[in-house]
């Protein structure tokens, strides 16, 4: 039986690296590239020597390097029954959002060029990883915000999230246009607060909390965190959603899908849960600083992907945090 060929941008990031591991384990070939702007080679150590995984330290914004990728794909395509492109490259950390050239180059121009390459290569499917940030400050209602709801980018002049959200929203229209013009099949995915046991940098809230507790036994959070609530999706579940969509042809209609969990938690309760899994009693929280652009709640409705593919999140927050703690201790040993 012929296997499939996958091309993954941002392959050293959370979603990209986990997808590569799953696909290689299934016997598929993966061509992956990353420039390590916000990732680490360590995330690929399990598969970097696997004969089914070809990694290149390439930049999505380099025309010359992307031309090499296209040449490789064209050379290998005939050996595989299906060619799938997955765009995981993105600048997502809030500290980078003011770097407009970088965010636009990677999140918008880079995605568009990668999509056009997929079309030129004759790819069967393109998956565009988008973000729940497109919902901005209007991020909650009873039952969660759905893909069909209105999108409001509040505080557009001052919010550091806006350039990222607007750029990602634009990529969803690139995706839709390509499908509607019958150039390729595919869809966009709006992920919400994905976390992973393998995340190397404490820039997102869960690794930040675990790192702070491990080093100091206390956690510093923004003042917003006194009332903010979030849902968190384990990276295994996010990757399973990607694969579920790839393997459901009728879902590849150019539309967007929310991928999240309904398990909402407040920031203080999240600190308590992390501390409990680490064996720390009564963790101290220091509230310092304020970020005006933070939505108080973000809950997504996932009925669409559930109905179309049968995907459901499987890893509870408690289980996911426990995985993160075990991995952190293993890396310290």
Beta strands, then each sheet from edge to edge (+ up, - down):
strand 1: 4-9
strand 2: 29-33
strand 3: 53-56
strand 4: 82-87
strand 5: 125-131
strand 6: 185-191
strand 7: 194-195
strand 8: 218-221
strand 9: 229-231
strand 10: 233-234
strand 11: 253-259
strand 12: 264-266
strand 13: 284-287
sheet 1: 3+ 2+ 1+ 4+ 5+ 6+ 11+
sheet 2: 7+ 10+
sheet 3: 8+ 13+
sheet 4: 9+ 12-
end
